[in-house]
Each structure stands twice: as structure tokens, then as C-alpha cells.
């Protein structure tokens, strides 16, 4: 649709055109379709600034009895973490998995931040185990980050879905790479 919009703007020359933008449509929590909120856990797997969609959805899902929410976020910059951390204060600390990947900025002890990349197979399996214990058998995973991160999440969740677990991972990926 952007090509059509460009063509209209190009025809108008220097004339100002009114434009109304609405949305967002699709993606986000809507991508889980018919999953019942009371039977699902939500996991946001984010890389760097890819945390933005998760941060924007926290107000809708964090602190609600209808959702069990987890965030797995790896980032290079402590300043980015300091800027975005306020969006996740309503989550239990056990549900926040923050990882700094910049060796020049080691994690501060006691801040709930770990050094290095997250162990996604172990974390997602742990989240699956906790979700099943709560009777949450549908696990929605939202990924926004580098393509390699999304590929790893897809591989891990595919393997976990093949296991004898009662739960099932539903994955939705967003990309900010060009």
C-alpha cells in the first residue's frame, strides 16, 4: 500500500494532501488469535531496541490475573536498559530475564541483569514447566530482535513442541532489521 500512497503523493506534486493513519492492525497480541487469555502464558523475547513492542504491551498484560508474562531481553547498552526498565517493574522479578551482551559494561550484581546471551532452550523450558504447573497450556512467544535470535527461538520452540509436554508454543516474530 505504501507504493500506492507514494504514487498519489507524486501525482499531487507540491499540493498538501490530508492523511489519516489508524492502527495498528494485526500482529501483537492479536496474532495469537483465539487463544483464551486464562489458558496462556506470554513470553516476550527481545533484542536491543526490539524491546519496544513488549514495553508498549506491558500495560495491557502485566499484573493481570489472566496472563502469566515473562520477558527475556538481551541488550548492549545499560543506558537503554535504564530508559526502558520502568515498563517491566510490575512483573515479578522471577519473570524478568535481562542480559547485557556488552563486555565493556558488565552486569551490576543484584540488579537482576545477567552477563552474556540468554540460554533460550533452558529459559523457555523453565517457562513451559511453570506455565504447565499453573494450568496454562498455550504459550504465546513474541520475538522482536535480530534474525538470528528469531531463528533460535523458532528452533527451540519447535523442539519443545515435539517433546511430550502438555503445553504448546505459538510464536510470532516482528523484525526491525532492514
N, C-alpha and C positions, 0 to 999 in steps of 0.2 A: 504494500500500500504506500510505502514511502516513495517509490518511483512515480506513482500516480500523483502524489502530493507535489513532488518536485516538478512534474510536467505542468500542473496547474499554476504553480508559482512562477515558473519560467514564462508561461504564456502571458501572465499578468504584468510582466515587466517590472516597473518600479511601483506599481499600484499596491497599496496595502490591502491584504485580504484578512477577513476575520477567520479565526481558527479556534475551535473548541476541542479540547483534549479531555477525554474521560478515561477512566480505568483505575487500576489495572484489571485486565480480564484474563482468566486462566492462570495457570501456574500457581505458585504459592500453596496455601492450604487447600485451595480448590482442586489442586492436581490429585489429591487423594480420593476425590470422587465420593463414593458412597460409604466410606469407612465411618463407622459410628464413633464419635469422639470418646465415649466412655470405654471403648474397647481398644483404644490405640495409645501408643507412646509416640512421641515426636522426637526426632534426633536431627539437629542441625549440625552438619559437618562443613566447616568454613575455613577458607584460606585467605589470610590478609584482609583486604577490604571487602572480600566476599562475605564478611560477617554482616554487612548492611541489611540484606533481606531478613536474616534471623533477628537482628535488632529491631527491625520495623514490625515484626510479628509478635514480639515478646508481650506486648500489651494485651494481645488477644488470647494468648495461650498460657502465659506464666501465672502461677498462683491459682489456676482453675482446677477444681476437683476433677473436671472432665479430661484433663490432659496430664500426662507424665512427660515432662520436657527435659531434654538433655542437649547440651551444646558442646561440641568438640571443635575448638578453634585454634589453628596454628597461625602465628604471625611473626614478623621480623622486628617490629618496632614496639617498644614499650610505650611510646607516646600514643600510638594507635590504640593500644590496649587501654591506657589511662582514659582516652577520649571515649571509648565505646563500652567500658565495663559497667557503667551505670544502667545499661539496658538489661543486665543479667543479674542484678542484685536480688531480684525476687525469686530466683531459682535456688533450690537447696545447693549448698557447696558441693555435695557429692555428685550433683548432676552437671557440674561445670568442669570441663576438661580443657584447660588453657595451656598452650605450648608455645614457647618462644623458640624460634629457629635461628636467631642471630647469635652466633657465638661471642660476638663483641658486647652483647647485652644479656648476661646470664640472668636466669630467673632469680627473684628475691625469695628467700626462704620464708615460708609462712603466708605467702601471697596466693597460694593455690595455683601457681604457674609452674609448669614443668619445662625443663630444658629439652630441646630436640623435638622431632616429629612425633605425633601420637602413634601408638601401636593400635591401628584401626581394627585388626582382627580381634585382639583381646578386648578392646573397649566395646565394640559392637556386640561381641558375645556376652560380655558382662551386662550391657544394657538389655539385651534379649532375655537373659536369665532373670533380671529384676522385673522386667515387664511381664514375663510369664508368671512370676510369683504374685503379681498384682492382678492377674487375670486379663492382662492387656495382650491380646494375641496378634494385633495388627500394629506394625511398627513402621511409621512413615519417616523416611530419611530424606532430608533436603540437603543437597550438596551445592555449594557455591564457592568455587575456587579454581585452581589450575586444573587443566585437563588430566594430568597425572593423578591428582587427588580423586577426581570423579571416577576415573578408571579403576583405581584401587577400591573405592567404596563399592562400585558395581561388582567387582570380582569377589570381594569379601562377602557382600550380602547374598550374591548368587550361591556361594559355597554354604553359607549359613542356612539359606532356604532349602538346600538339598539335604541338610542334616535331619535328624529325627526330631527336631524341635517342634513344638506345637505352634509356635508363632511364625509370622511371615513378614519379611521386609518389603516395603513398597518404596522405590527410590525415584526421586525427582531431582534432576540436575539443572542448575542455572549456570550460565557461563558469562564471564565478563571479559574474556580474552578476545582479542581481535586478530 
